[in-house]
Amino acid sequence: MDTDQIVPTMNQLIKKMKGDGYSDNTLDHFLWIGHTFETFCVKRNIQKVNSNEARNFFKESFDFDLDAPNCQLQFTLRRPVLLLFEFYHTGNYLLRHHNTAYTNIPTAFLDFYLEYKDFVDNLITCQKQAKKNKLWTMGKFLLFLDKNRVYSFRELSTTLVHQFINSLESSPNTKDLHRGNLRQAIDWMFDKQICPFSGYSIFPVIHSSQRLSILSYYSKEDMRKAFDVIDINSVQGKLEMAVITTLYYTGIRASDLLEMTFAQLDWENDVFFIRQKKSGEPLTLPLLPEMKFALLDYIKNSRKAVNEDLDHIFLISCAPYHKFSIGGISSIVKRVFLRAEIDITGKHAGAHAMRHSLATNLMQESVPISAISNVLGHKQIRSTEKYLTIDETKLREFSLEVPYVFL
């Protein structure tokens, strides 16, 4: 490959990846690596690039061996160049660990599916992952109809729809997801007069499946231990304190924390604003002193002031400086918990456990469930009621006394 072909080839690769559903963050990362690799070659008057030049690029620019990466960051850094060479030589690339939202659509239903996809794509309040899930459900449903040789929606019956749900080898919660998606889809079909019944006539109420396990929860004493082991005089400690105080004192999800920007912080009025990634709903929360001072310390004394990302607050601590992943945020929490010798046996010790812990600790302080629901950004109180499974005291209040029976 010629040096002047690096960026054009990378652009073609990115175009194909975009069509395959890769995120904008991934595509931006590929483009950045492509431009950086080209700049490296131009500065050294390299006319032809090959694997040896790629090895030199990663060794000089990022100080690791292309053939022997030893951490996830190094695997992430090298992947754009490996796929670049693969795409240049084959015109394609291997999809690794990337699942599409739906399976192949039967030919008989292709026109219908494309029309339904257009409907889903135009659902303004629906998040990207939720749209993928809706298409995933429809893809499975159409395959089921094809297998049963049903090619007209006029031939649909409520029995057949329930047979489809029962045929799924999925967890109870995933089946509930498919029921909800299918109910909306059949309502849409009913409105278009291509189906003889509505979705709500089949699934008038979708009861959430019984929780299979107790949510992970850490007491106030556990949290004190965690805060005590953080070295706030170190660069890493300032990051740990800012992350854990923000998660614990606000209860926001990791997906919202990693998207936090400076524009969302109102220092003067001690509040901050987010738009929840899961629901798309706005949420205003207090900027409590514990969180505020930890954030200020991190921003002034730990966060890298770089041009790569001027907006996001939480950035990884080594080049290339960009926002954290959800896994990266959770690993910070788990690392601190292990250092504090907190018992995590049989529990999750990631970012979401902080949300569960805040809710439960508030319940133990007799804070009304409606207030807790507002803090967590839940639209309905029943979403918050699942935290009752953690609080043994509250469970006792709701339980009935079992009468003694003489035998």
C-alpha positions in Angstrom: 0.0 0.0 0.0 1.3 3.5 -0.8 1.4 6.0 2.0 -1.1 8.3 0.2 -3.6 5.4 0.1 -3.8 5.1 3.9 -6.5 7.7 4.6 -8.6 7.0 1.5 -8.6 3.3 2.2 -9.4 3.9 5.9 -12.3 6.2 4.8 -13.7 3.3 2.6 -13.3 0.9 5.5 -15.1 3.3 7.9 -17.9 3.7 5.4 -18.4 -0.1 5.3 -18.2 -0.3 9.1 -20.8 2.4 9.5 -23.1 0.4 7.3 -22.4 -2.6 9.6 -23.6 -0.6 12.6 -20.4 0.4 14.4 -20.7 3.3 16.7 -19.5 6.8 15.9 -16.9 6.6 18.7 -15.4 3.5 17.1 -15.3 5.1 13.7 -13.7 8.3 15.0 -11.0 6.1 16.7 -10.3 4.3 13.4 -10.1 7.7 11.5 -7.7 9.1 14.2 -5.4 6.1 14.0 -5.4 6.3 10.2 -4.4 10.0 10.1 -1.8 9.4 12.8 -0.3 6.4 10.9 -0.2 8.5 7.7 1.5 11.4 9.5 4.1 9.0 10.9 4.9 7.7 7.4 5.0 11.1 5.7 7.5 12.5 8.3 9.8 9.6 7.6 9.5 9.8 3.8 8.0 6.3 3.7 6.5 5.7 0.3 5.3 2.1 0.8 3.8 0.8 4.0 3.8 -2.8 5.2 3.6 -4.7 8.4 7.2 -3.7 9.4 6.3 0.0 9.1 3.2 -0.7 11.2 5.4 -2.3 13.9 7.7 0.7 13.9 4.7 3.0 14.1 3.3 1.4 17.2 6.7 1.0 18.9 7.7 4.6 18.4 4.2 6.2 18.9 2.7 4.0 21.7 5.7 2.0 23.0 4.4 -1.5 22.5 5.0 -4.5 20.2 2.4 -4.8 17.5 2.7 -8.6 17.6 2.5 -8.9 21.4 0.0 -6.5 23.0 -0.4 -7.0 26.7 -3.5 -5.0 27.6 -6.9 -4.1 26.2 -5.9 -0.6 25.3 -3.1 -1.9 23.1 -5.4 -4.4 21.3 -7.8 -1.4 20.7 -5.0 0.7 19.3 -3.7 -1.8 16.8 -7.0 -3.0 15.5 -7.6 -0.1 13.0 -4.3 -0.8 11.3 -4.8 -4.6 11.1 -8.2 -4.1 9.6 -6.8 -1.4 7.2 -4.4 -3.9 5.7 -7.0 -6.6 5.6 -9.5 -4.4 3.9 -6.8 -3.1 1.4 -5.9 -6.7 0.3 -9.3 -8.3 0.4 -11.9 -5.5 0.0 -13.5 -6.8 3.2 -12.8 -7.4 6.9 -13.7 -9.9 9.5 -16.4 -8.9 11.9 -15.0 -9.7 15.4 -17.3 -9.7 18.5 -19.9 -7.6 16.7 -23.4 -8.9 16.6 -26.0 -7.5 14.2 -29.4 -6.7 15.7 -31.2 -9.2 13.5 -30.7 -12.3 11.5 -31.2 -12.7 7.7 -34.7 -11.7 6.7 -36.7 -14.2 4.6 -37.1 -13.0 1.0 -40.9 -13.1 1.1 -40.9 -10.5 4.0 -38.0 -8.2 2.8 -40.3 -5.4 1.5 -42.3 -5.5 4.7 -39.2 -5.6 6.9 -37.7 -2.5 5.2 -41.0 -0.6 5.7 -41.0 -1.6 9.4 -37.3 -0.6 9.7 -38.2 2.8 8.4 -40.9 3.1 11.0 -38.5 2.1 13.8 -35.8 4.4 12.5 -38.2 7.4 12.8 -39.1 6.7 16.4 -37.8 10.0 17.9 -37.9 9.1 21.6 -36.4 5.6 21.0 -32.7 5.0 21.8 -30.4 3.4 19.4 -30.1 0.1 21.3 -33.9 -0.1 21.7 -34.3 0.3 17.9 -31.8 -2.5 17.4 -33.8 -4.7 19.8 -37.1 -4.0 18.0 -35.5 -5.1 14.6 -34.0 -8.1 16.3 -37.4 -9.2 17.6 -39.0 -8.7 14.2 -36.3 -10.6 12.4 -36.8 -13.6 14.7 -40.6 -13.4 14.3 -40.4 -13.3 10.5 -38.1 -16.3 10.5 -40.6 -18.1 12.7 -43.4 -17.3 10.2 -41.3 -18.5 7.3 -40.5 -21.7 9.1 -44.3 -22.3 9.6 -45.1 -21.3 6.0 -47.2 -18.3 7.0 -46.6 -15.6 4.4 -49.7 -13.4 4.9 -50.3 -11.4 8.1 -54.0 -12.0 7.5 -53.3 -15.6 8.4 -51.8 -14.6 11.8 -53.6 -15.8 14.9 -53.0 -15.0 18.6 -52.1 -18.6 19.1 -49.3 -18.4 16.6 -47.9 -15.3 18.2 -47.8 -17.0 21.6 -46.3 -20.1 20.0 -43.5 -17.8 18.7 -42.8 -16.4 22.2 -42.8 -19.9 23.7 -40.4 -21.2 21.0 -37.7 -18.7 22.1 -34.8 -20.1 24.0 -34.3 -17.0 26.0 -34.4 -15.9 29.6 -37.7 -14.7 31.1 -36.6 -11.0 30.9 -35.6 -11.4 27.3 -38.9 -12.9 26.5 -40.6 -9.9 28.1 -38.5 -7.7 25.9 -39.7 -9.6 22.8 -43.3 -9.4 24.0 -43.1 -5.6 24.3 -41.4 -5.2 21.0 -43.9 -7.5 19.2 -46.9 -5.8 20.8 -45.8 -2.4 19.4 -45.0 -3.9 16.0 -48.4 -5.6 15.7 -50.2 -2.4 16.8 -48.4 -0.7 13.9 -49.5 -3.5 11.6 -53.1 -3.2 12.9 -53.1 0.6 12.2 -51.9 -0.1 8.7 -54.8 -2.7 8.3 -52.4 -5.5 7.4 -53.1 -7.5 10.6 -56.6 -8.5 11.9 -55.9 -7.7 15.6 -53.9 -5.3 17.7 -50.8 -5.9 19.8 -52.6 -5.0 23.0 -55.3 -7.6 22.4 -52.6 -10.2 22.6 -50.5 -8.7 25.3 -52.8 -6.4 27.3 -50.3 -6.5 30.2 -46.7 -7.6 30.3 -45.7 -8.5 33.8 -42.1 -8.2 34.5 -40.5 -11.6 35.2 -39.8 -12.4 38.8 -36.3 -11.2 39.7 -34.0 -14.2 39.6 -31.4 -12.8 42.0 -31.0 -10.1 44.7 -29.4 -6.9 43.5 -25.9 -6.2 44.6 -25.7 -3.8 47.5 -23.0 -2.2 49.7 -23.6 -0.7 53.1 -22.6 2.8 54.3 -19.8 1.1 56.2 -18.5 -0.6 53.0 -18.5 2.8 51.2 -16.6 4.4 54.1 -13.9 1.6 53.7 -13.8 2.3 50.0 -13.3 6.0 50.4 -10.7 5.5 53.1 -8.3 3.4 50.9 -8.3 6.0 48.1 -5.0 8.0 48.0 -6.3 11.4 47.1 -2.7 12.7 46.8 -2.1 10.6 43.8 -3.2 11.2 40.2 -5.0 7.9 40.1 -6.6 8.4 43.5 -8.1 11.7 42.4 -9.7 9.9 39.5 -11.0 7.1 41.7 -12.5 9.5 44.2 -14.2 11.6 41.5 -15.7 8.5 39.8 -16.9 6.8 43.0 -18.3 9.8 44.7 -20.2 10.8 41.6 -21.7 7.3 41.1 -22.6 6.8 44.7 -23.9 10.3 45.7 -26.0 10.7 42.6 -26.9 7.2 41.6 -26.4 7.9 37.9 -25.6 5.1 35.5 -22.1 4.5 34.2 -23.4 5.3 30.7 -24.4 8.7 31.8 -21.2 9.3 33.9 -18.9 8.7 30.9 -20.9 11.1 28.8 -20.7 13.9 31.4 -19.4 17.2 29.9 -18.4 20.5 31.4 -21.5 22.2 29.9 -23.7 20.0 32.2 -22.1 21.4 35.4 -23.6 24.5 37.1 -21.0 25.2 39.7 -22.7 28.4 41.0 -26.1 26.8 41.7 -24.6 23.4 42.7 -26.6 21.3 40.3 -25.8 19.4 37.1 -27.9 18.2 34.2 -27.9 15.0 32.2 -30.0 13.4 29.5 -30.3 9.8 30.5 -28.9 7.5 27.8 -31.2 4.7 28.7 -34.5 6.6 28.5 -33.6 9.9 26.8 -35.2 11.7 29.7 -33.6 14.9 31.2 -32.5 14.8 34.9 -31.3 17.5 37.2 -29.4 16.5 40.3 -27.7 18.3 43.2 -23.9 18.8 43.0 -23.3 17.7 46.6 -20.1 18.9 48.3 -18.6 15.4 48.4 -18.9 15.1 44.7 -18.2 18.7 43.9 -14.8 18.9 45.6 -13.7 15.5 44.3 -14.6 16.6 40.8 -12.7 19.9 41.1 -9.6 18.1 42.5 -9.7 15.6 39.6 -10.2 18.3 36.9 -7.5 20.6 38.2 -4.9 18.1 39.3 -5.4 14.8 37.5 -7.4 15.1 34.2 -5.2 15.5 31.2 -5.8 18.8 29.4 -5.6 17.6 25.8 -7.0 18.6 22.5 -8.4 15.1 21.7 -11.4 15.6 23.9 -12.1 19.0 25.5 -15.7 18.3 26.4 -15.9 15.0 28.4 -15.0 15.2 32.0 -13.7 11.7 32.6 -10.8 10.7 30.3 -8.5 7.7 30.5 -5.1 8.4 31.9 -2.9 7.4 28.9 -2.7 8.3 25.3 -4.9 8.4 23.3 -6.9 10.5 25.8 -10.6 9.8 25.3 -13.7 9.1 27.4 -13.9 5.9 29.4 -15.9 2.8 28.5 -18.5 1.4 30.9 -16.2 -1.5 31.6 -13.4 1.0 32.4 -15.6 2.8 34.9 -16.7 -0.4 36.6 -13.1 -1.6 36.8 -12.2 1.5 38.9 -15.0 0.6 41.4 -14.0 -3.0 41.6 -10.3 -2.2 42.0 -11.0 0.1 45.0 -13.4 -2.4 46.6 -10.7 -5.1 46.4 -8.1 -2.8 47.9 -10.5 -2.0 50.7 -11.0 -5.7 51.4 -14.8 -5.4 51.0 -16.5 -8.7 50.6 -17.7 -9.0 47.0 -18.4 -12.7 47.1 -21.4 -13.5 44.9 -21.9 -9.8 44.2 -21.4 -7.4 41.3 -18.8 -4.8 42.2 -19.1 -2.4 39.3 -20.6 0.9 38.6 -24.3 -0.1 38.8 -23.8 -1.5 42.3 -23.3 2.1 43.4 -26.8 3.0 42.1 -28.3 0.0 43.9 -26.5 0.9 47.1 -27.6 4.5 47.1 -31.2 3.5 46.6 -31.1 1.0 49.4 -29.3 3.2 51.8 -31.9 5.9 51.2 -34.7 3.4 51.8 -33.1 2.5 55.1 -33.2 6.2 56.1 -37.0 6.1 55.4 -36.8 8.4 52.4 -40.1 8.0 50.4 -39.8 5.7 47.4 -41.2 8.5 45.2 -38.3 10.7 46.2 -35.8 7.9 45.5 -37.5 7.3 42.1 -37.0 11.0 41.2 -33.3 10.8 42.2 -32.7 7.7 40.0 -34.6 9.2 37.1 -37.2 6.5 37.0 -40.4 7.5 35.1 -42.5 5.0 37.1 -42.3 4.1 40.8 -42.5 0.4 40.0 -39.1 0.6 38.4 -37.8 1.7 41.9 -39.7 -1.0 43.8 -37.2 -3.7 42.7 -34.8 -2.2 45.3 -37.1 -3.5 48.0 -35.6 -6.9 47.3 -32.4 -5.6 48.9 -33.7 -4.0 52.0 -34.6 -6.7 54.5 -36.1 -4.2 56.9 -38.6 -2.9 54.3 -39.4 -6.5 53.2 -40.4 -7.3 56.7 -42.8 -4.4 56.8 -44.5 -5.7 53.7 -44.6 -9.3 54.8 -47.5 -11.0 56.5 -47.3 -12.9 59.8 -47.6 -16.6 59.3 -50.1 -18.0 61.8 -49.1 -20.9 64.0 -50.9 -24.1 63.0 -51.5 -26.8 65.6 -50.9 -30.3 64.2 
